[in-house]
Amino acid sequence: MHPSRLALFAASLLLPAAALAQSRSPVLDALRQNAEHAQRNLVDAAESMPADKYGFKPTPAQMSFGELVLHVAGANDYMCSTISGAKAPAEPKLQPTGSKETLVARVKRSFAFCTSALAKVGDDGLGETVPFFGGRTISRAGAVLDLAADWADHYGASAIYLRLNGILPPTARKSGASE
């Protein structure tokens, strides 16, 4: 093989590896995309619930809608901090009986933190052990999967709360439905 063709052949083998090394993680890219959907859906759900229904509980054993909104915000801060290693911003202690505007703003800030923190996360360290709920530890990759599941769980709960109050959840609306 001619030396110039050999060099071209060798370069063609190395280019995909170099491109792959520079690409972002498909799993973490999927998490970041999931975060966009979760933010849109969970914030829209919080905004859709009338202020006078933030105290609504489907059963006495369940959280009120206001508690659910604050729970989402706290979980976002904890999980995104755990995954990224970034310190979550200090937030004032809010009550679920606070104003709707205050609680919606709080959940928006938690997603802003997640967006910022998750933007810096790469594949390196996904196998490392990190602290988790209940004093246990899991892999950082496990925390990534749990965060996506957490958003789905909380959106499902908020959708039920909305429906029980005669309000279509964001993903059920025909025009501009979120994914």
N, C-alpha and C positions, 0 to 999 in steps of 0.2 A: 504494500500500500504506500502510495506517495506520502512523504512527510506532512505536506499541508493537509491532505485528506485525513491522515491519522490524527493530526491536531484538531481538525474540525470534528472528527468522530469523538475524540476524548472530550472536547468541549460540550458536545451534545449530550454526553452522559452526565457531565457535571452540572449543567444548567438546571435540570429538574431538581437535583439535590440542593443547589443553592437557592432556588426559588422556594423549595419546601422549607428550608431553614429560615427563610425570611418571612414566610407566611405565618399567620396567627393560628392559634389552636382552633380547630373546628368545634371542639366541645365548648371551649370558653367563648368562642364567637356565638355559638348557639345560646349559651347562658346570657350573654349580653343582649342578644335579640329577644330572648324570653323576658328579660328585665324590662325592655321597652313595652312589650305587650302587657306584662303584669302591671307596670306603672299606669299605662293608659286605662286598663280595666279596673284596677283597684281604686285609683283616684276618681275615675268616672263614677264608680259605684258609691264612693264616699260623697261625692258631690250630688248624686242623684237622690240620696236618702234625705227626706225633709228633716230640718233641724229638730222638729218636735218628735221625731222618731229615733233619735240617737240613743234614747233610753230603752228602745224596744228589745225584748228578749223573747225568742221563740218558746223557750221553756225557762222556768226559774233556774235550772242548773247551767244554762248557757250564758255566754258573755252578752252584754248589751252590744248594740251596734257601735256605740262610742268606744266601748272596751275593745271590740274587734279592730277598729281603726287604729287605736293606740298599740294594740298587740302587733299589728302588721308593721308599724313604724319601729317598734322596739326590736322585733325579729329581724327586720332589714338591717338595722344598725349592728346588731350582734353578729348576724351571719356574714354580712359583707365585710365587717371588720375581721372576723375569724378567717375568712377565705383570703383576704388581701393582706392581712397583717397591718393595715392602716388603722389608726385610732379613730373610733367613731366620734363625731363632734359632741361636745357637751350640750345636752338639751335640758330645758327646764322640765320638772316633773309636772305633767299635765293630768287632769282628772277627766274621766270619760264623760262627765257632765259639763265639761267646758263647752265653749261655743263651737258650733260646726265649723266655722271659718278657722278657728285655732287648730282643731283636730285635722282638718283637710290640709292645712299648711304644714302641719307636723309630718303627715305621711308623705307629702311632696318632698320635704327636706330629706326624709329617709331614703327616698328613691334617688334624689340628687347625690347623696353620699354614696349609695351603691353604684351609680353610674361612674362616678369618679374613682372609687376604689377598685371596681372590677375592670376598669380600663387598663390598669397597670398589671393585671394578673396574667401570667403566662403558664406554660406547661411545667416549667421547672418548679419543683416543690409540691406538685399535686399528690405525690405519694407520701409527703410528710404528715405526721400526726399533729392534729390541732385540738385545742380544748373544745368541748361541745356541751350541749345541754345535759343537765343531770350529773355534772362532774366527770363525765366520761370523755374519752378522746376518740376521734375518727380521723380518717385521711382527709386531706384538703379536698381531694376529688369527691369523697363522700359528702362533704359539706356542700360542694357545688350541686350535687344531685339533690340533696335535701332542701337547698334553697329553692330550686325550681319547683320541687314538690310542695314546698311551703306556700309559695305564691299561688299555685293551683288550688290548694286546700282552702286558703283564705279567700280567694275569689269565689270558689264554690259556696262557701259559707255566706259571703256577702250577697251573692246572687239569690240564695234562699231567703235571706232577710228582706231583700228588696221585693221578691215575689210575694212573700207573705204580707207585704204592705201594698200590694197591687201595682208595683213598679217593675217594668221590664229591666233586667240587668243589661249592661252595655253590650254583651255579646248576643243578646236576643233581639236587639233593635234592628229593624230592616235597613234603614238608611245609616250609613257610616258605621256599621257593626264592626266591632273590634274582633281580633282573632284570639 
